[in-house]
Amino acid sequence: MSTDIRIKKGLNINLVGAAEPTTSRAVSSNVYAINLSDFHGLVPKMIVREGAEVKVGEPLFCNKNYPEMKFVSPASGELVEIQRGARRKILSIKILADKEQKTLEHQPPDLKKADAARVRAFLLESGCWPFIKQRPYDVIANPDDVPKAIFISAYSTAPLAADINYTLKGKEKQLQAAIDALSKLTPGPIHVGVGKGENSPFSGLEGITRHQVSGPHPAGLVGTLINRVDPISKGERVWTLSPQDLVILGETLLTGKFNPERVVALAGSCVKSPKYYLTRIGAEISTFLYASGVEQKNIRVINGDVLTGSKTSPDGHLGFYNTTVSVIPEGDDYELFGWTRPVFNKISSTRSLTFSWLNPKKKYDLDTNTNGEHRAFVVTGLYEEVFPLDIYPMQLLKACMYKDLDEMEQLGLYEVAPEDFSLTEFICISKQPHQQIIREGLDLLQKEIG
């Protein structure tokens, strides 16, 4: 079964440097790291100490509030450092990798006979559960909850994002195993959004409800799919997964071995030969960054796509959920009287002084310059033009800023995640940090209401 979803509101940000459909194996990383900032709201409890020898898939720490939820090592070797911050908060865990990787084996369940409890226990023990996130609050799902549905977006519209159909090529068996397991954890359907007219690896899978999605960004975000298919009301839960996480989950179910390999798109105008690299979660970005040639010294390396990713250094490590590394020029220079003259080399959602609307398919070489400073909110109506959700974005942002819980609920905060406001943040003439505002609002709502 397949239904069509057409998104009209949005904005495609076409950038120079999209990854070419070729894949190389990255150089093996000497050190792998798990950054705890990837798991928002998690209170970790260490299972192993510094100096311990671990295998791939061996638990490093667990969720203090749910000890059965394990977080496992992406490499075998010695745990050389537990980096801590204020009040001994764990910031990251680093592992010095062995030359020969050893993997911990689990006994996978028989998916034809296993019940929900057996599947849930295996995912928690094997380290696959953190791939499952929930809405509301956009955090790791609570294993005790029963979601009304599960949503997966296999349609990438973010600028320079990895082509999902390319990265999942030949992974149908793993995807089907993951779908079979997840179907036991919810009485509702598993909704998958695919690009309309695309030859998706999900096309031949069973047990899913396919939706052919078309339109500009943010049509490919899972939040857009949820809003158009089955919006969330107070007291309801839905789970979400990304397609490459689904592959890791499925392979673990088939083999009993946690395989943290990812196909990562190295993209951006500063990359001489943008392409895909086969690497691992937590690998050093430098192991594949310089292999494609970085043309400038003054660059911004982004762990993720340019709208939702985080700034990192070339010596940083690939994020737990990231499948894209973007490299663009650092925008630390300013144009004299740049706002008073016509602009032909920048993209904008308006027609004032910019001409990107004349050639919507043109690709741009943009830097990180915000072209303005933080200022008070200005009501322009621009957000509504690129925000396809059935929500008032300006009003919701302001409700989060003055912490009105009732308004936050009524305006639809349960449905959204920070990434849903990445495009409104991009076009904001007031330079407000929309994603940060929504994140703080979600945290407050979870703390006060739960």
C-alpha positions as CSV (number, residue, x, y, z in Angstrom):
1,M,0.0,0.0,0.0
2,S,1.3,3.4,-0.9
3,T,-0.1,6.9,-0.4
4,D,1.1,10.3,-1.8
5,I,2.2,13.2,0.3
6,R,2.9,16.4,-1.5
7,I,4.6,19.2,0.4
8,K,4.3,22.7,-1.1
9,K,5.8,24.9,1.6
10,G,9.5,24.8,2.1
11,L,12.8,25.8,0.5
12,N,15.5,23.7,-1.2
13,I,19.0,24.9,-0.4
14,N,21.1,23.8,-3.3
15,L,24.8,23.9,-2.3
16,V,27.9,23.1,-4.3
17,G,29.7,19.9,-3.3
18,A,27.2,17.1,-3.1
19,A,28.8,13.7,-2.6
20,E,29.3,11.7,-5.8
21,P,27.8,8.1,-5.8
22,T,31.1,6.3,-5.2
23,T,32.2,4.7,-1.9
24,S,35.7,4.2,-0.5
25,R,36.7,2.5,2.7
26,A,38.1,5.1,5.2
27,V,41.4,4.5,6.9
28,S,40.9,2.6,10.2
29,S,40.7,5.1,13.1
30,N,43.3,4.8,15.9
31,V,40.8,6.2,18.5
32,Y,37.1,5.9,18.6
33,A,34.9,8.1,20.8
34,I,31.3,8.2,22.0
35,N,30.2,11.7,22.8
36,L,27.5,11.8,25.5
37,S,26.0,15.0,24.0
38,D,24.5,12.8,21.2
39,F,22.1,11.3,23.8
40,H,20.1,14.2,25.0
41,G,18.8,14.0,28.5
42,L,20.6,10.7,29.3
43,V,22.2,10.2,32.8
44,P,24.9,7.6,32.1
45,K,26.4,5.1,34.6
46,M,29.7,3.5,33.7
47,I,30.0,-0.2,33.5
48,V,33.7,-0.5,32.7
49,R,36.7,1.6,34.0
50,E,39.6,3.2,32.3
51,G,42.2,0.7,31.2
52,A,39.7,-2.0,30.5
53,E,39.8,-4.1,27.4
54,V,36.5,-4.1,25.4
55,K,35.2,-5.8,22.3
56,V,32.9,-4.4,19.6
57,G,29.4,-4.5,21.0
58,E,30.5,-4.8,24.7
59,P,28.6,-2.4,27.0
60,L,30.5,0.7,28.1
61,F,27.8,2.4,30.2
62,C,24.1,2.2,30.7
63,N,21.1,4.5,31.4
64,K,21.2,5.2,35.1
65,N,17.4,5.5,35.1
66,Y,17.0,2.3,33.0
67,P,20.0,0.0,33.7
68,E,18.9,-2.5,31.1
69,M,19.6,0.0,28.3
70,K,23.2,-0.6,27.3
71,F,25.5,1.6,25.2
72,V,28.2,-0.4,23.5
73,S,31.6,0.1,22.1
74,P,32.0,0.7,18.4
75,A,35.5,-0.8,18.4
76,S,37.6,-3.3,20.3
77,G,40.6,-2.1,22.3
78,E,41.5,-0.3,25.5
79,L,39.3,2.3,27.1
80,V,41.9,5.0,27.4
81,E,39.9,8.0,28.6
82,I,36.7,9.0,30.2
83,Q,36.5,12.8,29.7
84,R,34.6,14.6,32.4
85,G,33.3,18.1,32.8
86,A,31.8,20.1,35.6
87,R,30.5,18.1,38.6
88,R,32.2,15.1,37.0
89,K,29.7,14.9,34.2
90,I,30.8,12.4,31.5
91,L,31.5,14.2,28.2
92,S,33.0,11.5,26.1
93,I,34.6,8.0,26.2
94,K,37.6,7.2,24.0
95,I,38.8,3.8,22.9
96,L,42.3,3.0,21.5
97,A,41.5,0.5,18.8
98,D,43.2,-2.9,18.3
99,K,44.7,-3.8,15.0
100,E,42.4,-6.8,14.8
101,Q,38.8,-6.1,15.8
102,K,37.0,-8.6,18.1
103,T,33.3,-8.6,18.3
104,L,31.0,-9.7,21.2
105,E,28.4,-12.2,20.1
106,H,24.8,-12.4,21.3
107,Q,22.2,-15.0,20.7
108,P,19.7,-13.3,18.3
109,P,15.9,-14.1,18.7
110,D,14.0,-16.2,16.2
111,L,11.8,-13.4,14.8
112,K,9.1,-15.8,13.7
113,K,8.6,-17.1,17.3
114,A,9.9,-14.3,19.5
115,D,7.4,-12.1,21.4
116,A,7.8,-8.4,22.1
117,A,9.5,-8.9,25.4
118,R,12.2,-11.1,23.8
119,V,12.8,-8.6,21.0
120,R,12.9,-5.7,23.5
121,A,15.4,-7.5,25.8
122,F,17.7,-8.3,22.8
123,L,17.7,-4.7,21.5
124,L,18.5,-3.3,25.0
125,E,21.3,-5.8,25.7
126,S,22.9,-5.6,22.2
127,G,23.2,-1.8,22.3
128,C,20.7,-1.2,19.5
129,W,18.0,0.4,21.6
130,P,19.5,4.0,21.5
131,F,18.8,4.1,17.7
132,I,15.1,4.2,18.6
133,K,13.9,7.8,19.4
134,Q,10.5,9.0,20.5
135,R,8.3,11.9,20.1
136,P,7.3,13.9,22.0
137,Y,10.6,15.3,23.4
138,D,12.9,13.8,20.7
139,V,14.9,11.6,23.1
140,I,15.8,7.9,23.3
141,A,12.5,5.9,23.5
142,N,11.3,4.6,26.9
143,P,11.3,0.7,26.5
144,D,8.2,0.5,28.8
145,D,6.1,2.6,26.4
146,V,4.0,1.1,23.6
147,P,4.0,3.6,20.7
148,K,0.9,4.1,18.5
149,A,3.1,3.9,15.4
150,I,6.7,4.0,14.2
151,F,7.9,6.4,11.5
152,I,10.9,6.2,9.2
153,S,11.9,8.8,6.6
154,A,13.8,7.4,3.7
155,Y,13.6,10.6,1.7
156,S,16.6,13.0,2.1
157,T,16.0,16.7,1.3
158,A,18.4,18.4,3.7
159,P,21.3,20.3,1.9
160,L,24.3,18.0,1.1
161,A,22.6,15.1,3.0
162,A,23.6,11.5,2.1
163,D,21.5,9.9,-0.6
164,I,19.5,7.3,1.4
165,N,18.7,5.1,-1.7
166,Y,22.4,4.9,-2.4
167,T,23.6,4.2,1.1
168,L,21.0,1.4,1.6
169,K,21.6,-0.3,-1.7
170,G,21.8,-4.1,-1.2
171,K,20.6,-3.9,2.5
172,E,17.0,-5.1,1.9
173,K,17.6,-8.2,4.1
174,Q,18.7,-6.2,7.1
175,L,15.9,-3.7,6.6
176,Q,13.3,-6.5,6.5
177,A,14.7,-8.1,9.7
178,A,14.5,-4.8,11.5
179,I,10.9,-4.1,10.3
180,D,9.9,-7.6,11.4
181,A,11.3,-7.0,14.9
182,L,9.9,-3.5,15.3
183,S,6.4,-4.6,14.2
184,K,6.3,-6.7,17.4
185,L,6.8,-3.6,19.6
186,T,3.8,-1.6,18.4
187,P,0.2,-2.5,17.6
188,G,0.1,0.3,15.0
189,P,1.6,0.5,11.6
190,I,5.2,1.3,10.5
191,H,5.1,4.3,8.3
192,V,7.9,4.8,5.8
193,G,8.3,7.9,3.6
194,V,10.1,7.4,0.3
195,G,10.7,9.8,-2.5
196,K,8.0,9.8,-5.2
197,G,9.2,8.0,-8.3
198,E,12.4,6.8,-6.6
199,N,13.6,3.2,-6.7
200,S,13.8,2.8,-2.9
201,P,15.1,-0.2,-1.1
202,F,11.9,-0.1,1.0
203,S,9.7,-0.6,-2.1
204,G,9.7,-4.4,-1.8
205,L,9.6,-4.7,2.0
206,E,6.6,-6.2,3.8
207,G,5.0,-5.0,7.0
208,I,5.2,-1.3,6.2
209,T,2.9,1.5,5.0
210,R,4.7,3.4,2.3
211,H,4.1,7.1,1.6
212,Q,5.5,8.6,-1.6
213,V,6.7,12.1,-0.5
214,S,7.5,15.0,-2.8
215,G,8.3,18.6,-2.4
216,P,11.1,20.9,-1.1
217,H,12.9,20.6,2.2
218,P,11.7,19.9,5.0
219,A,9.6,17.3,3.1
220,G,12.3,14.7,4.0
221,L,12.2,15.2,7.8
222,V,10.4,12.6,9.8
223,G,8.5,15.3,11.7
224,T,6.8,16.4,8.4
225,L,5.8,12.7,7.8
226,I,4.3,12.4,11.3
227,N,2.3,15.7,10.9
228,R,0.8,14.6,7.6
229,V,0.1,11.0,8.5
230,D,-0.8,10.8,12.2
231,P,-0.2,13.8,14.4
232,I,0.7,13.4,18.0
233,S,-1.8,14.3,20.8
234,K,-1.1,14.7,24.5
235,G,-0.4,11.3,26.1
236,E,0.5,9.6,22.8
237,R,3.9,8.3,21.8
238,V,5.5,7.5,18.4
239,W,9.0,6.1,17.7
240,T,11.3,7.2,14.9
241,L,14.4,5.6,13.4
242,S,16.8,6.7,10.6
243,P,17.3,4.3,7.7
244,Q,21.0,3.5,8.4
245,D,20.3,2.9,12.0
246,L,17.7,0.4,10.8
247,V,20.4,-1.5,8.9
248,I,22.6,-1.8,12.0
249,L,19.6,-3.0,14.0
250,G,18.7,-5.6,11.3
251,E,22.2,-6.9,11.0
252,T,22.5,-7.4,14.7
253,L,19.2,-9.3,14.7
254,L,20.4,-11.6,11.9
255,T,24.0,-12.2,13.1
256,G,24.0,-11.5,16.8
257,K,26.9,-9.1,16.2
258,F,26.7,-5.3,16.6
259,N,28.2,-3.8,13.4
260,P,28.7,0.0,13.8
261,E,29.7,0.6,10.2
262,R,28.2,3.6,8.4
263,V,28.3,4.9,4.9
264,V,29.0,8.6,5.4
265,A,28.7,11.4,2.9
266,L,31.7,13.8,2.9
267,A,30.3,16.8,1.2
268,G,30.7,20.6,0.8
269,S,32.3,23.2,-1.4
270,C,35.7,22.9,0.4
271,V,36.0,19.2,-0.5
272,K,37.8,18.6,-3.7
273,S,36.3,15.2,-4.4
274,P,33.1,14.8,-2.3
275,K,32.1,11.2,-2.0
276,Y,31.0,8.5,0.4
277,Y,33.2,6.6,2.9
278,L,32.6,3.4,4.7
279,T,33.6,4.0,8.3
280,R,32.4,3.4,11.9
281,I,30.4,5.3,14.5
282,G,32.8,7.4,16.6
283,A,35.7,7.3,14.1
284,E,38.1,10.2,13.7
285,I,36.8,12.5,11.0
286,S,40.4,13.1,9.8
287,T,40.6,9.4,8.7
288,F,38.5,10.3,5.6
289,L,38.4,14.1,5.6
290,Y,41.8,14.7,3.9
291,A,41.5,11.7,1.6
292,S,39.2,13.7,-0.6
293,G,41.3,16.8,-0.4
294,V,40.3,19.9,1.5
295,E,41.0,23.0,-0.6
296,Q,41.0,25.7,2.0
297,K,42.5,26.2,5.5
298,N,39.8,28.5,6.9
299,I,37.0,25.9,7.0
300,R,34.0,24.8,9.1
301,V,33.7,21.1,9.6
302,I,30.2,20.1,10.5
303,N,29.2,16.8,12.1
304,G,25.9,16.4,10.2
305,D,24.2,18.5,7.6
306,V,24.6,22.3,7.4
307,L,21.3,23.0,9.0
308,T,21.2,20.6,12.0
309,G,24.8,19.5,12.4
310,S,27.3,20.7,15.1
311,K,30.6,22.4,14.7
312,T,33.6,20.1,15.2
313,S,37.3,20.0,14.5
314,P,39.0,17.9,11.8
315,D,40.3,15.8,14.7
316,G,36.8,15.3,16.0
317,H,34.8,12.1,15.9
318,L,31.8,11.0,13.9
319,G,28.5,11.5,15.8
320,F,26.5,8.5,16.9
321,Y,23.6,9.3,14.6
322,N,25.4,11.2,11.8
323,T,25.6,10.0,8.2
324,T,27.0,13.3,6.8
325,V,30.1,15.4,7.3
326,S,29.8,18.9,5.7
327,V,32.8,21.1,5.0
328,I,32.1,24.7,4.0
329,P,34.0,28.0,4.2
330,E,34.2,29.8,7.6
331,G,32.2,33.0,7.3
332,D,34.3,35.3,9.5
333,D,34.5,38.2,7.1
334,Y,32.0,40.9,6.4
335,E,30.8,42.7,3.3
336,L,30.8,46.5,3.4
337,F,27.2,47.7,2.7
338,G,26.3,44.2,1.7
339,W,22.7,44.7,2.6
340,T,22.2,47.8,0.4
341,R,23.0,46.3,-3.0
342,P,21.6,43.5,-5.1
343,V,23.0,40.0,-4.3
344,F,23.3,37.3,-6.8
345,N,25.4,34.7,-5.0
346,K,23.2,33.9,-2.0
347,I,19.9,32.1,-1.5
348,S,16.9,33.7,0.1
349,S,13.2,33.0,0.7
350,T,12.3,36.6,-0.2
351,R,12.7,38.7,-3.4
352,S,14.1,41.8,-1.8
353,L,17.7,42.5,-3.1
354,T,18.3,38.8,-3.9
355,F,17.6,36.9,-7.1
356,S,17.8,33.3,-6.2
357,W,14.1,32.9,-7.0
358,L,14.9,33.5,-10.7
359,N,16.9,30.2,-10.8
360,P,15.7,27.8,-8.2
361,K,18.0,25.0,-9.4
362,K,21.2,27.0,-9.2
363,K,23.8,25.7,-6.7
364,Y,25.5,28.1,-4.3
365,D,28.8,28.2,-2.5
366,L,27.7,29.6,0.9
367,D,29.8,30.1,4.1
368,T,28.8,30.2,7.8
369,N,28.3,34.0,7.9
370,T,24.9,34.8,9.4
371,N,24.9,38.2,7.6
372,G,23.6,40.0,10.7
373,E,23.5,39.9,14.5
374,H,21.0,38.7,17.0
375,R,18.1,41.1,17.4
376,A,14.5,41.1,18.6
377,F,11.9,39.0,16.8
378,V,10.3,40.7,13.8
379,V,6.9,39.5,12.6
380,T,7.3,39.0,8.8
381,G,5.2,36.0,8.0
382,L,8.3,34.3,6.4
383,Y,8.3,31.3,8.7
384,E,4.9,30.2,7.6
385,E,6.0,30.2,3.9
386,V,8.6,27.5,4.5
387,F,7.0,25.6,7.5
388,P,4.7,22.9,6.2
389,L,3.5,21.6,9.6
390,D,0.0,22.5,10.7
391,I,1.5,24.6,13.5
392,Y,2.0,28.3,14.1
393,P,5.8,28.5,14.2
394,M,6.2,32.1,15.5
395,Q,3.7,31.7,18.2
396,L,5.2,28.4,19.3
397,L,8.7,29.8,19.5
398,K,7.5,32.7,21.6
399,A,5.6,30.4,23.9
400,C,8.8,28.5,24.5
401,M,10.7,31.7,25.2
402,Y,8.3,32.9,27.9
403,K,7.7,29.3,29.2
404,D,4.0,29.1,29.0
405,L,3.3,25.4,29.3
406,D,-0.4,25.6,28.3
407,E,0.4,27.5,25.2
408,M,3.2,25.2,24.3
409,E,0.9,22.2,24.5
410,Q,-1.9,23.9,22.6
411,L,0.4,25.1,19.8
412,G,1.8,21.6,19.1
413,L,5.1,21.3,20.9
414,Y,4.5,17.6,21.4
415,E,4.8,17.0,17.6
416,V,8.1,18.8,16.9
417,A,11.8,18.3,17.3
418,P,14.5,21.0,17.0
419,E,15.3,19.9,13.5
420,D,11.8,20.8,12.3
421,F,12.8,24.5,12.9
422,S,16.1,24.3,11.2
423,L,14.8,25.9,8.0
424,T,13.0,28.7,9.8
425,E,16.2,29.4,11.7
426,F,18.1,29.6,8.4
427,I,15.7,32.3,7.0
428,C,15.2,34.2,10.2
429,I,16.0,37.9,9.7
430,S,16.2,38.3,13.5
431,K,19.0,35.6,13.8
432,Q,17.2,33.8,16.6
433,P,18.4,30.3,17.6
434,H,15.2,28.5,16.8
435,Q,16.5,25.0,17.4
436,Q,17.9,25.9,20.8
437,I,14.6,27.6,21.8
438,I,12.6,24.5,20.8
439,R,15.0,22.2,22.6
440,E,14.7,24.2,25.8
441,G,10.9,24.2,25.5
442,L,10.8,20.5,25.1
443,D,13.1,20.0,28.1
444,L,10.8,22.2,30.2
445,L,7.7,20.4,29.1
446,Q,9.2,17.0,29.8
447,K,10.4,18.1,33.3
448,E,7.1,19.7,34.3
449,I,4.6,17.3,32.6
450,G,6.6,14.2,31.6
